[in-house]
Amino acid sequence: MSKITAFFTELMRKYLPDPFVFAIMLTLLTMVLAFAVESRPVNLVVQDWGKGFWSLLGFTTQMAVILVMGYVLAAAPIVNRFMDKIASHVHTPRQAIIVATIVGCVGSYLNWGFGLVIGGIMARKLALKVKGVHYPLIIASAYTGFTMYSLGFSATIPVLISTKGHSFEGTMGLIPLTETIFSLPILLTSLAVLIALPLLNAAMHPKQGEKVVELDPVTAAQDSKPAAGAGDLLGDEKTLASRLNNSRALSLLIGLCGMGYVGLHFYNGGNLDLNMINFFILFLGVLLLKTPMQYVEKVNEGVRTIGGIILQFPFYAGIMAIMHGSGLVESIAHVFVSISSADTLPLWGLISSFVINFFAPSGGGHWVLQGPFMIDAATTLGASQAQTAMSVMLGNGWNDLVQPFWILPALALSKLKLKDIMGYTVVSMMLVGAIYAATMIIWPHL
């Protein structure tokens, strides 16, 4: 295991560029493929890219909000105290790796934005407390738990196709969650990942005598200092303005209003979509942070973790526009579908989704591109629509382990570089891929 880990770590150190550089290179590669493979004229390729560049601004905002609100929840005092209590029972580096992975897994299963952040926060706590923890590995381990989002409550595709009025309802109908994320094969897959992934990550920890990079407490303390002027938010407690800023009653009232709306929304038959998830976690955060200004402080901290997302998402929107305009995504999917049968379509759907996710690292956007072709293939071959949809979802979550875009929040929290942690996530990706592939092979025969 040490040799495998060292090989991939050194490979990433030498050849892996910054995530933004990766996005630029991927853009150029997609342009070349659109021209060379699909014979799309260069001027039309550039037009596709430019027109699509800002096409996902609304979705970008939703992604930014869910990440910031996830940070606020993860940093709330009650959550922080709970993580401190867990950390107090951890005493060895391998235990720390296992705990960080489990926290990342469980957090991402509940909500992907929450999981992306809480795993990194837990990893830093453990890296400071437990002597001898290899810091790049524990950050990477916490991030690998992100793959569990594709199996959990915020899995984009299953939630979408279970919602009345979704874009493809006319061709595939409504697929209840009991046939996707709450089906027995997927629940067993979730359990397998939750057990195997922490053990693998722990096995990658450097042995005694091997080089270990620990988190410097002094550096961590400096990174945790609030921004200049942040302390001024509390102000003079004697003034009316300050009392309003720090009023628990105001946060309680508006928080309860938010929770009341959520309850009424579902009571009246409303759907669970991304806006409702954001609404819920925003006002839950307001309640947990107790005062308006405490909430503002944590939001300001959370904003620092999403700079890369805001910068790079338009580039991936442009890439997706090229893929759609040129027909590249259909060509990639067709290669795999053409060799599929009803029993093997889920496996090839998983693999094709893994490839496409390099170009479209958003579950919703990914489904818009690949979904129509996969739905038609499932109908033609007589394959299960639920299994086919989950194959695309799991391919998305599998690829996210080596997709530089979603690692950005972990890098912002840890102050590490992509090349520091990607070697470890590559190894984890191999294990997760084997589990997901086994599910897609066995499920059609059950």
Phi, psi and chi 1 to 4 in degrees:
 res  aa     phi    psi   chi1   chi2   chi3   chi4
   1 MET       -  -39.5 -178.8   60.0   69.1      -
   2 SER   -61.9  -39.9  -63.9      -      -      -
   3 LYS   -68.4  -40.5  -69.5 -178.3  178.6  179.5
   4 ILE   -64.2  -46.2  -64.9  173.3      -      -
   5 THR   -62.9  -44.5  -56.0      -      -      -
   6 ALA   -62.8  -37.3      -      -      -      -
   7 PHE   -62.3  -50.4  171.0   77.8      -      -
   8 PHE   -70.7  -34.7  -75.9  110.1      -      -
   9 THR   -64.0  -43.9  -59.0      -      -      -
  10 GLU   -68.6  -37.0 -176.6   63.5   15.1      -
  11 LEU   -61.3  -46.0 -168.5   68.0      -      -
  12 MET   -65.7  -39.5  -64.1  -59.3  110.6      -
  13 ARG   -60.9  -37.4 -172.9 -171.5   69.6   79.9
  14 LYS   -82.2  -36.6  -74.0 -177.0  176.6 -180.0
  15 TYR  -119.6  -11.6  -59.8  109.1      -      -
  16 LEU   -88.6  119.9 -170.9   65.3      -      -
  17 PRO   -82.1  179.6   31.4  -34.6      -      -
  18 ASP   -62.3  149.4 -178.9   84.7      -      -
  19 PRO   -54.3  -35.7  -29.1   35.9      -      -
  20 PHE   -68.0  -40.5 -178.6   51.5      -      -
  21 VAL   -63.9  -39.1  175.8      -      -      -
  22 PHE   -60.3  -42.1 -176.6   86.9      -      -
  23 ALA   -64.0  -39.6      -      -      -      -
  24 ILE   -64.6  -46.8  -66.8  173.6      -      -
  25 MET   -63.2  -38.3  -65.6  173.1   63.3      -
  26 LEU   -66.6  -37.1 -160.1   58.3      -      -
  27 THR   -59.8  -48.5  -60.4      -      -      -
  28 LEU   -64.5  -40.3  -62.1  175.2      -      -
  29 LEU   -61.5  -43.1  173.5   62.3      -      -
  30 THR   -63.1  -40.2  -50.8      -      -      -
  31 MET   -60.5  -44.8  -71.2  179.1  171.7      -
  32 VAL   -63.6  -42.6  170.6      -      -      -
  33 LEU   -65.5  -39.5  -70.4  174.5      -      -
  34 ALA   -61.6  -38.3      -      -      -      -
  35 PHE   -76.0  -47.1  171.5   74.7      -      -
  36 ALA   -78.0  -37.9      -      -      -      -
  37 VAL   -91.4  -42.1  176.5      -      -      -
  38 GLU  -101.0   -2.2  -58.3  -64.6  -23.0      -
  39 SER    58.5   32.1  -59.5      -      -      -
  40 ARG   -77.8  124.3 -176.3   76.7  164.3  166.6
  41 PRO   -55.6  144.5  -25.6   34.5      -      -
  42 VAL   -57.5  -43.4  173.9      -      -      -
  43 ASN   -62.9  -35.1   63.1  -48.6      -      -
  44 LEU   -73.6  -33.9  -65.9 -176.8      -      -
  45 VAL   -61.6  -45.6  171.0      -      -      -
  46 VAL   -65.4  -38.6  174.7      -      -      -
  47 GLN   -64.7  -43.0  -74.6 -179.2   18.6      -
  48 ASP   -56.2  -46.0  -69.4  -21.5      -      -
  49 TRP   -62.4  -49.5  175.5   65.7      -      -
  50 GLY   -64.4  -41.7      -      -      -      -
  51 LYS   -68.3  -32.8  -70.9  178.3 -179.9  179.0
  52 GLY   -85.2  -13.3      -      -      -      -
  53 PHE   -55.9  -42.4 -160.1   80.3      -      -
  54 TRP  -105.7   17.3  -59.0  115.2      -      -
  55 SER   -74.2  -16.7   62.1      -      -      -
  56 LEU  -114.6   29.9  -64.9  178.1      -      -
  57 LEU   -60.7  -42.3  -83.4  180.0      -      -
  58 GLY   -61.5  -43.6      -      -      -      -
  59 PHE   -68.0  -36.8 -171.4   61.5      -      -
  60 THR   -59.3  -42.7  -56.9      -      -      -
  61 THR   -63.3  -41.6  -57.6      -      -      -
  62 GLN   -60.6  -42.0  -71.0  176.5  -43.5      -
  63 MET   -64.5  -42.4  -64.4  -61.8  100.3      -
  64 ALA   -63.9  -42.6      -      -      -      -
  65 VAL   -64.0  -44.9  168.7      -      -      -
  66 ILE   -66.6  -32.8 -158.8  169.6      -      -
  67 LEU   -71.6  -43.6  -78.0  169.5      -      -
  68 VAL   -66.2  -44.5  172.5      -      -      -
  69 MET   -65.9  -34.7  -63.3  -54.0  113.6      -
  70 GLY   -62.8  -39.3      -      -      -      -
  71 TYR   -62.7  -43.7  178.0   89.9      -      -
  72 VAL   -60.3  -44.8  171.8      -      -      -
  73 LEU   -62.4  -44.6  -76.0 -175.4      -      -
  74 ALA   -65.4  -29.1      -      -      -      -
  75 ALA   -94.2    0.2      -      -      -      -
  76 ALA   -62.0  144.4      -      -      -      -
  77 PRO   -52.7  -42.9  -28.9   36.2      -      -
  78 ILE   -66.6  -37.0 -172.9  171.1      -      -
  79 VAL   -71.3  -40.3  178.0      -      -      -
  80 ASN   -61.9  -42.4 -150.4   37.5      -      -
  81 ARG   -65.7  -37.5  -71.9 -165.6  -64.7  -90.2
  82 PHE   -64.5  -41.8 -179.9   66.1      -      -
  83 MET   -67.0  -37.7  -72.4 -166.4  -69.7      -
  84 ASP   -61.9  -38.5  -75.7  -23.2      -      -
  85 LYS   -65.6  -42.1 -172.2  170.9 -177.3  179.4
  86 ILE   -62.7  -45.7  -66.7  174.2      -      -
  87 ALA   -62.3  -29.8      -      -      -      -
  88 SER   -65.6  -18.5   67.8      -      -      -
  89 HIS   -98.3    4.6  -63.3  -73.2      -      -
  90 VAL  -104.7  129.4  178.5      -      -      -
  91 HIS  -129.3  -13.1  -54.7  -69.1      -      -
  92 THR  -124.5  156.0   68.7      -      -      -
  93 PRO   -56.7  -43.4  -28.6   37.2      -      -
  94 ARG   -68.1  -36.8  -76.9 -174.6  169.7   78.3
  95 GLN   -60.2  -41.1  -72.8  177.3   -4.2      -
  96 ALA   -62.6  -41.9      -      -      -      -
  97 ILE   -62.1  -44.2  -60.6  -62.3      -      -
  98 ILE   -62.7  -46.0  -70.7  172.3      -      -
  99 VAL   -64.6  -44.3  169.8      -      -      -
 100 ALA   -60.8  -39.9      -      -      -      -
 101 THR   -66.1  -44.5  -52.5      -      -      -
 102 ILE   -63.4  -42.5  -68.6  173.9      -      -
 103 VAL   -62.2  -42.9  169.6      -      -      -
 104 GLY   -62.3  -40.3      -      -      -      -
 105 CYS   -64.7  -51.8  -75.5      -      -      -
 106 VAL   -65.4  -43.1  173.4      -      -      -
 107 GLY   -60.5  -43.4      -      -      -      -
 108 SER   -70.9  -32.2  -64.2      -      -      -
 109 TYR   -63.2  -38.9 -172.1   85.4      -      -
 110 LEU   -73.0  -45.9  -64.0  174.4      -      -
 111 ASN  -163.6  128.2  175.9  -87.8      -      -
 112 TRP   -64.2  -37.0   67.5  -97.0      -      -
 113 GLY   -67.8  -41.1      -      -      -      -
 114 PHE   -63.4  -43.7  179.7   63.2      -      -
 115 GLY   -66.7  -38.3      -      -      -      -
 116 LEU   -57.7  -34.9  -94.8 -179.5      -      -
 117 VAL   -91.8  -46.8  175.5      -      -      -
 118 ILE   -65.9  -32.7 -164.4  169.6      -      -
 119 GLY   -63.1  -43.3      -      -      -      -
 120 GLY   -65.4  -39.5      -      -      -      -
 121 ILE   -65.0  -42.9  -66.9  176.1      -      -
 122 MET   -64.2  -40.2 -172.3   74.5 -141.7      -
 123 ALA   -61.9  -42.0      -      -      -      -
 124 ARG   -65.1  -40.4  -81.4  177.3   64.7   90.3
 125 LYS   -59.6  -46.6  -76.1 -179.8  176.9  -67.6
 126 LEU   -68.3  -37.0  -68.9  167.9      -      -
 127 ALA   -64.2  -32.5      -      -      -      -
 128 LEU   -77.8  -34.4  -74.9  169.1      -      -
 129 LYS   -83.7  -41.1  177.9 -172.9  177.6  -63.5
 130 VAL   -98.2  117.4 -179.5      -      -      -
 131 LYS   -69.3  138.8 -174.2  173.9  178.2   56.7
 132 GLY    90.8    4.8      -      -      -      -
 133 VAL   -76.7  131.5  170.3      -      -      -
 134 HIS   -77.6  108.4 -171.5   46.3      -      -
 135 TYR   -60.6  -47.4 -173.8   50.7      -      -
 136 PRO   -58.4  -36.6  -25.5   36.0      -      -
 137 LEU   -69.8  -41.2  174.1   59.1      -      -
 138 ILE   -69.8  -32.7 -162.1  169.3      -      -
 139 ILE   -68.3  -44.4  -66.4  -64.4      -      -
 140 ALA   -61.6  -40.3      -      -      -      -
 141 SER   -63.2  -44.0  -61.6      -      -      -
 142 ALA   -61.5  -39.8      -      -      -      -
 143 TYR   -67.2  -35.4  172.7   74.9      -      -
 144 THR   -60.6  -23.9   59.4      -      -      -
 145 GLY   -62.2  -15.9      -      -      -      -
 146 PHE   -59.9  -27.0 -177.9   56.4      -      -
 147 THR   -60.7  -22.2 -167.7      -      -      -
 148 MET   -69.4  -14.5  -72.6  -74.8  -71.4      -
 149 TYR   -63.9  -31.5  107.6   87.1      -      -
 150 SER   -70.0  -11.0   61.6      -      -      -
 151 LEU  -108.0   -6.7  -60.3  156.4      -      -
 152 GLY  -110.7 -159.8      -      -      -      -
 153 PHE   -66.4  -25.3  -63.3  119.6      -      -
 154 SER  -107.0   20.0   60.9      -      -      -
 155 ALA   -63.1  113.4      -      -      -      -
 156 THR   -58.3  -50.3  -48.6      -      -      -
 157 ILE   -67.7  -50.0  -63.6  171.3      -      -
 158 PRO   -59.3  -41.0  -23.4   33.7      -      -
 159 VAL   -63.7  -41.0  170.8      -      -      -
 160 LEU   -64.3  -48.4  178.6   66.2      -      -
 161 ILE   -77.0   -6.2   62.7  177.6      -      -
 162 SER   -93.8   -3.0   69.8      -      -      -
 163 THR   -95.1  126.9  -56.9      -      -      -
 164 LYS   -60.2  133.6 -171.7  174.1 -178.1  179.5
 165 GLY    89.1    9.2      -      -      -      -
 166 HIS   -66.2  161.0   72.1   83.7      -      -
 167 SER   -56.9  -33.0  -58.9      -      -      -
 168 PHE  -107.2   19.7  -55.7  133.9      -      -
 169 GLU   -61.0  -34.6 -175.7  177.7   -4.8      -
 170 GLY   -65.2  -27.4      -      -      -      -
 171 THR  -102.2  -26.1   53.4      -      -      -
 172 MET  -124.7   -9.3   71.3 -177.8  -54.2      -
 173 GLY    75.9 -168.1      -      -      -      -
 174 LEU   -94.2  130.4  -69.9  176.0      -      -
 175 ILE  -110.8  108.1  -50.2  -65.4      -      -
 176 PRO   -65.3  154.1   23.2  -32.5      -      -
 177 LEU   -63.3  -22.2  -65.5  176.4      -      -
 178 THR   -66.8  -17.3   51.7      -      -      -
 179 GLU   -97.8   -5.9  -65.5 -177.0   19.3      -
 180 THR  -120.9  -97.0   53.8      -      -      -
 181 ILE   -70.0  -22.0   57.8  174.3      -      -
 182 PHE  -104.3   13.7  -63.9  138.4      -      -
 183 SER   -77.4  155.9   64.6      -      -      -
 184 LEU   -59.3  -45.5 -178.3   59.6      -      -
 185 PRO   -59.5  -38.6  -25.9   36.3      -      -
 186 ILE   -74.7  -36.4  -65.1  -59.2      -      -
 187 LEU   -63.1  -40.1  -69.6  174.6      -      -
 188 LEU   -68.0  -35.8  -68.7  174.7      -      -
 189 THR   -63.1  -42.9  -59.0      -      -      -
 190 SER   -59.1  -43.9  -57.3      -      -      -
 191 LEU   -64.6  -40.4 -178.0   62.1      -      -
 192 ALA   -62.2  -44.1      -      -      -      -
 193 VAL   -65.7  -42.2  173.0      -      -      -
 194 LEU   -62.8  -29.3 -172.7   60.2      -      -
 195 ILE   -87.8  -48.2  -66.6  172.4      -      -
 196 ALA   -75.4  -38.7      -      -      -      -
 197 LEU   -64.2  -47.0 -170.1   56.5      -      -
 198 PRO   -59.8  -38.3  -23.6   34.7      -      -
 199 LEU   -66.8  -40.7  -65.0  176.4      -      -
 200 LEU   -63.7  -46.9  172.9   70.3      -      -
 201 ASN   -60.2  -40.6  -70.9  -20.6      -      -
 202 ALA   -64.0  -36.9      -      -      -      -
 203 ALA   -66.5  -21.9      -      -      -      -
 204 MET   -81.9   -7.2  -74.3 -167.8  -78.0      -
 205 HIS   -65.2  136.5 -164.0  -83.0      -      -
 206 PRO   -54.3  139.2  -24.8   34.2      -      -
 207 LYS   -78.5  169.3  -64.2 -179.2  174.6   57.8
 208 GLN   -58.4  130.0 -171.3  172.0    5.3      -
 209 GLY    97.9  -17.4      -      -      -      -
 210 GLU   -87.2  159.4  -64.3  178.0  -18.4      -
 211 LYS   -66.0  130.2 -176.8 -179.9  179.2 -179.1
 212 VAL  -123.7  130.6  171.2      -      -      -
 213 VAL  -103.6  109.4  177.4      -      -      -
 214 GLU   -94.3  157.6  -64.1 -174.3   68.8      -
 215 LEU   -77.4  124.0  174.5   59.4      -      -
 216 ASP   -74.7  119.5 -178.1    7.1      -      -
 217 PRO   -58.9  -34.8  -23.2   33.5      -      -
 218 VAL   -65.9  -45.9  176.0      -      -      -
 219 THR   -62.7  -41.2  -58.2      -      -      -
 220 ALA   -63.9  -39.3      -      -      -      -
 221 ALA   -64.9  -39.5      -      -      -      -
 222 GLN   -66.9  -39.5  -69.5  174.7  -13.8      -
 223 ASP   -65.8  -28.3  -68.7  -19.9      -      -
 224 SER   -86.9   -6.3  -59.2      -      -      -
 225 LYS   -64.0  138.3  -73.9 -178.0  179.0  178.7
 226 PRO   -66.6  154.7   23.7  -32.7      -      -
 227 ALA   -61.9  154.7      -      -      -      -
 228 ALA   -55.4  130.0      -      -      -      -
 229 GLY    90.0   -6.8      -      -      -      -
 230 ALA   -64.0  -36.2      -      -      -      -
 231 GLY   -65.4  -21.2      -      -      -      -
 232 ASP   -70.6  -12.1  -62.8  -23.1      -      -
 233 LEU   -63.6  -30.8  -71.6  171.2      -      -
 234 LEU   -70.5  -39.2  -65.3  175.8      -      -
 235 GLY    66.8 -165.9      -      -      -      -
 236 ASP   -84.7  116.4 -176.8   -4.3      -      -
 237 GLU   -65.0  -13.2  -66.3 -176.5    0.3      -
 238 LYS   -82.6  -17.4  -63.8  179.8 -179.1  179.2
 239 THR   -85.2  154.4   65.7      -      -      -
 240 LEU   -63.1  -40.3  175.3   61.6      -      -
 241 ALA   -59.9  -44.2      -      -      -      -
 242 SER   -66.7  -38.5  179.6      -      -      -
 243 ARG   -64.7  -38.1  -71.1  175.2 -179.0  175.1
 244 LEU   -67.4  -42.7  -69.3  172.6      -      -
 245 ASN   -58.5  -33.5  -70.7  -17.0      -      -
 246 ASN  -112.8   28.5  -61.5  -74.7      -      -
 247 SER   -82.5  120.1  169.0      -      -      -
 248 ARG   -70.5  -31.0  -67.3 -167.9  175.6 -170.4
 249 ALA   -63.4  -41.3      -      -      -      -
 250 LEU   -64.0  -45.1  -76.7  177.3      -      -
 251 SER   -63.3  -39.8  -74.2      -      -      -
 252 LEU   -64.5  -44.7  179.4   62.2      -      -
 253 LEU   -65.0  -49.0  -73.6  171.9      -      -
 254 ILE   -70.7  -33.1 -164.1   63.8      -      -
 255 GLY   -64.5  -43.0      -      -      -      -
 256 LEU   -67.1  -34.4  -69.5  176.1      -      -
 257 CYS   -61.2  -43.6  -74.7      -      -      -
 258 GLY   -62.1  -46.4      -      -      -      -
 259 MET   -64.5  -35.2  -66.5  -63.5  104.9      -
 260 GLY   -63.3  -41.1      -      -      -      -
 261 TYR   -64.0  -41.7  172.5   74.9      -      -
 262 VAL   -59.7  -44.7  171.6      -      -      -
 263 GLY   -61.6  -44.2      -      -      -      -
 264 LEU   -64.7  -37.2  -71.8  171.3      -      -
 265 HIS   -59.0  -48.0  174.0   80.8      -      -
 266 PHE   -77.6  -30.4  -70.2  113.3      -      -
 267 TYR   -62.7  -35.2  178.5   78.2      -      -
 268 ASN   -87.7   11.1  -66.9  -36.1      -      -
 269 GLY    86.9   19.4      -      -      -      -
 270 GLY   -68.8  159.9      -      -      -      -
 271 ASN   -94.2  156.2  -62.2  -39.4      -      -
 272 LEU   -91.5  101.0  178.0   64.2      -      -
 273 ASP  -119.9 -178.7   56.2   20.9      -      -
 274 LEU   -63.8  -37.6 -163.2   52.4      -      -
 275 ASN   -63.7  -39.6  -75.4  -27.5      -      -
 276 MET   -69.7  -37.0 -177.4   49.1   58.6      -
 277 ILE   -61.4  -46.1  -68.2  172.1      -      -
 278 ASN   -62.0  -41.7  -80.1  -18.3      -      -
 279 PHE   -60.2  -45.6 -169.6   93.5      -      -
 280 PHE   -63.4  -49.7  173.9   74.9      -      -
 281 ILE   -72.0  -25.7   63.5  174.6      -      -
 282 LEU   -63.3  -51.0 -170.5  157.7      -      -
 283 PHE   -78.1  -24.9  -73.9   99.0      -      -
 284 LEU   -64.0  -40.9  179.1   59.4      -      -
 285 GLY   -62.4  -40.2      -      -      -      -
 286 VAL   -58.5  -43.0  169.2      -      -      -
 287 LEU   -67.6  -41.2  -71.7  172.6      -      -
 288 LEU   -72.7  -31.1  -67.5  179.7      -      -
 289 LEU   -83.6  -11.3  -91.4  -64.5      -      -
 290 LYS    76.4  -43.5  -62.8 -177.9  179.0  179.2
 291 THR  -127.2  153.0   74.2      -      -      -
 292 PRO   -55.9  -42.2  -26.8   35.3      -      -
 293 MET   -73.4  -33.4  -73.8  -57.7   98.2      -
 294 GLN   -63.5  -37.3  -72.5  178.3  -12.3      -
 295 TYR   -65.6  -43.8 -170.7   77.6      -      -
 296 VAL   -59.6  -42.2  168.9      -      -      -
 297 GLU   -60.0  -45.3  -74.5 -173.1   11.1      -
 298 LYS   -69.9  -34.6  -68.1  -56.6  176.9 -175.5
 299 VAL   -62.6  -43.6  167.2      -      -      -
 300 ASN   -60.5  -38.0  -71.8  -19.9      -      -
 301 GLU   -66.4  -42.6  -69.4  177.1   14.6      -
 302 GLY   -64.9  -33.5      -      -      -      -
 303 VAL   -60.3  -30.4  166.5      -      -      -
 304 ARG   -65.8  -17.5  -68.9 -176.2  -66.7  178.4
 305 THR   -89.3   -6.5   68.5      -      -      -
 306 ILE  -113.7    8.4   63.7  169.3      -      -
 307 GLY   -56.9  -43.6      -      -      -      -
 308 GLY   -65.7  -36.4      -      -      -      -
 309 ILE   -62.5  -47.5  -61.3  -73.0      -      -
 310 ILE   -63.9  -38.6  -67.2  173.3      -      -
 311 LEU   -69.2  -43.9  171.1   63.8      -      -
 312 GLN   -91.1  -23.3  -66.9 -175.4   36.1      -
 313 PHE   -58.9  -40.9 -146.5  101.4      -      -
 314 PRO   -59.7  -32.9  -25.7   36.0      -      -
 315 PHE   -65.1  -41.6  -79.0   84.9      -      -
 316 TYR   -71.1  -30.0  -77.5   98.1      -      -
 317 ALA   -63.7  -40.7      -      -      -      -
 318 GLY   -64.1  -39.9      -      -      -      -
 319 ILE   -62.2  -44.7  -69.4  170.1      -      -
 320 MET   -63.2  -35.5  -75.6 -171.3  -88.6      -
 321 ALA   -65.4  -39.4      -      -      -      -
 322 ILE   -64.9  -43.6  -62.6  170.5      -      -
 323 MET   -59.4  -42.1  -61.9  -82.8  -72.0      -
 324 HIS   -72.4  -46.6  176.9   71.0      -      -
 325 GLY   -65.9  -34.0      -      -      -      -
 326 SER   -89.4  -19.1   66.0      -      -      -
 327 GLY    86.6   12.7      -      -      -      -
 328 LEU   -60.3  -42.0  -97.4  174.7      -      -
 329 VAL   -64.6  -38.0   67.3      -      -      -
 330 GLU   -65.5  -37.2  -71.1   88.8  -10.3      -
 331 SER   -66.0  -42.6  -64.3      -      -      -
 332 ILE   -63.5  -47.6  -66.0  172.1      -      -
 333 ALA   -63.9  -37.8      -      -      -      -
 334 HIS   -63.3  -36.6  178.5   72.2      -      -
 335 VAL   -55.5  -43.1  169.4      -      -      -
 336 PHE   -81.2  -39.5  -65.7   97.8      -      -
 337 VAL   -65.7  -33.8  170.3      -      -      -
 338 SER   -64.2  -21.1   63.9      -      -      -
 339 ILE  -106.9   14.2   57.7  174.4      -      -
 340 SER   -98.1  156.9  -60.0      -      -      -
 341 SER  -122.0 -179.9   64.7      -      -      -
 342 ALA   -58.5  -34.9      -      -      -      -
 343 ASP   -82.1  -28.6  -70.5  -21.2      -      -
 344 THR   -99.6   -8.0   61.4      -      -      -
 345 LEU   -56.9  -43.9 -179.0   62.7      -      -
 346 PRO   -58.5  -38.2  -28.2   37.9      -      -
 347 LEU   -65.8  -47.7  174.3   62.6      -      -
 348 TRP   -70.7  -28.3  -67.8  119.7      -      -
 349 GLY   -64.1  -40.3      -      -      -      -
 350 LEU   -60.2  -47.9  172.7   80.0      -      -
 351 ILE   -68.3  -43.8  -63.7  171.1      -      -
 352 SER   -65.1  -36.6   61.0      -      -      -
 353 SER   -63.8  -38.6  176.2      -      -      -
 354 PHE   -58.1  -44.5  178.0   89.0      -      -
 355 VAL   -67.2  -47.4  174.9      -      -      -
 356 ILE   -65.1  -29.5  -67.8  169.3      -      -
 357 ASN   -66.3  -19.3 -161.1   63.8      -      -
 358 PHE   -61.9  -34.0  -81.8  113.0      -      -
 359 PHE   -93.7  -24.5  -56.3   90.1      -      -
 360 ALA  -136.2   78.2      -      -      -      -
 361 PRO   -81.5   28.8   32.2  -35.5      -      -
 362 SER  -121.0  127.2  154.4      -      -      -
 363 GLY   -56.0  -45.9      -      -      -      -
 364 GLY   -65.9  -48.4      -      -      -      -
 365 GLY   -65.3  -36.8      -      -      -      -
 366 HIS   -60.6  -44.7 -173.6  142.7      -      -
 367 TRP   -66.2  -37.2 -179.2 -119.1      -      -
 368 VAL   -60.4  -37.5  168.4      -      -      -
 369 LEU   -77.8  -51.3  -67.3  175.7      -      -
 370 GLN   -90.5  -25.9 -170.9  177.7   -0.8      -
 371 GLY   -54.1  -51.7      -      -      -      -
 372 PRO   -55.9  -42.2  -26.3   34.9      -      -
 373 PHE   -67.8  -39.5 -161.5   92.9      -      -
 374 MET   -70.5  -36.6  -62.2  -58.5  -62.7      -
 375 ILE   -63.9  -45.1  -66.8  168.2      -      -
 376 ASP   -61.8  -40.9  -69.8  -16.0      -      -
 377 ALA   -64.3  -42.6      -      -      -      -
 378 ALA   -63.1  -40.0      -      -      -      -
 379 THR   -65.4  -45.0  -59.2      -      -      -
 380 THR   -65.4  -42.3  -58.9      -      -      -
 381 LEU   -86.1  -12.1  -63.5  171.7      -      -
 382 GLY    77.4   26.6      -      -      -      -
 383 ALA   -86.6  163.6      -      -      -      -
 384 SER   -70.9  127.9  164.2      -      -      -
 385 GLN   -66.7  -36.6  -66.8  -74.6    0.7      -
 386 ALA   -64.5  -46.3      -      -      -      -
 387 GLN   -66.3  -37.7  -66.5  172.3   15.6      -
 388 THR   -65.4  -43.8  -58.2      -      -      -
 389 ALA   -63.1  -41.3      -      -      -      -
 390 MET   -68.5  -28.8  -80.0  -53.2  -61.8      -
 391 SER   -64.0  -38.8   74.2      -      -      -
 392 VAL   -68.3  -40.7  177.8      -      -      -
 393 MET   -64.1  -44.9 -174.5   72.8 -100.6      -
 394 LEU   -69.6  -34.6  -67.9 -172.4      -      -
 395 GLY   -62.2  -36.9      -      -      -      -
 396 ASN   -62.2  -50.8  179.9  -76.0      -      -
 397 GLY   -66.6  -32.5      -      -      -      -
 398 TRP   -66.3  -48.2  176.5   25.7      -      -
 399 ASN   -66.5  -28.7  176.0  -90.2      -      -
 400 ASP   -59.2  -20.7  -78.2  -18.9      -      -
 401 LEU   -66.9  -22.0  -68.8  173.5      -      -
 402 VAL  -126.5   17.6  -70.7      -      -      -
 403 GLN   -93.9  110.2  166.6   53.4 -101.9      -
 404 PRO   -57.9  -24.3  -24.0   34.2      -      -
 405 PHE   -60.6  -49.3 -178.9   74.3      -      -
 406 TRP   -80.0   -9.1  -70.1  117.8      -      -
 407 ILE   -79.7  -11.6  -58.7 -179.8      -      -
 408 LEU   -54.8  -46.2  -69.7  168.8      -      -
 409 PRO   -60.1  -38.1  -26.0   36.5      -      -
 410 ALA   -64.2  -38.9      -      -      -      -
 411 LEU   -67.0  -39.3  -60.4  179.6      -      -
 412 ALA   -65.3  -39.4      -      -      -      -
 413 LEU   -71.1  -37.0  -76.5  168.9      -      -
 414 SER   -92.1  -18.5   64.6      -      -      -
 415 LYS    65.7   24.0  -50.2  -60.0 -179.6 -175.1
 416 LEU   -97.7  169.7  -67.9  172.0      -      -
 417 LYS   -99.4  157.5  -60.4  -66.8 -175.5 -177.2
 418 LEU   -55.8  -41.4 -179.8   62.5      -      -
 419 LYS   -66.4  -18.6   61.9 -175.0  179.7 -178.2
 420 ASP   -72.5  -29.9  -63.8  -34.1      -      -
 421 ILE  -117.8  -16.5   69.5  174.2      -      -
 422 MET   -65.4  -31.3 -176.3   68.7   93.1      -
 423 GLY   -58.6  -37.0      -      -      -      -
 424 TYR   -73.6  -39.5  -58.2  107.2      -      -
 425 THR   -69.2  -26.3   65.5      -      -      -
 426 VAL   -63.1  -43.9  168.5      -      -      -
 427 VAL   -64.2  -43.7  178.2      -      -      -
 428 SER   -62.9  -35.9  -61.2      -      -      -
 429 MET   -60.1  -36.8  177.0  -92.4  -66.7      -
 430 MET   -63.9  -43.8  -65.6  176.8 -179.2      -
 431 LEU   -65.3  -49.2  170.6   70.1      -      -
 432 VAL   -60.8  -39.6  170.0      -      -      -
 433 GLY   -60.5  -40.0      -      -      -      -
 434 ALA   -64.8  -39.9      -      -      -      -
 435 ILE   -66.6  -47.3  -65.6  172.5      -      -
 436 TYR   -64.4  -39.9  -70.8  172.2      -      -
 437 ALA   -63.9  -41.2      -      -      -      -
 438 ALA   -60.6  -40.7      -      -      -      -
 439 THR   -61.6  -44.9  -61.5      -      -      -
 440 MET   -70.2  -25.7  -68.3  -61.4  109.9      -
 441 ILE   -77.6  -41.9  -68.8  170.6      -      -
 442 ILE   -81.6  -39.4  -63.0  170.6      -      -
 443 TRP   -53.4  -46.0 -164.2    1.4      -      -
 444 PRO   -62.1  -17.7  -24.6   36.6      -      -
 445 HIS   -96.5   -1.1  -61.1  -76.4      -      -
 446 LEU   -82.9      -  -62.7  179.2      -      -
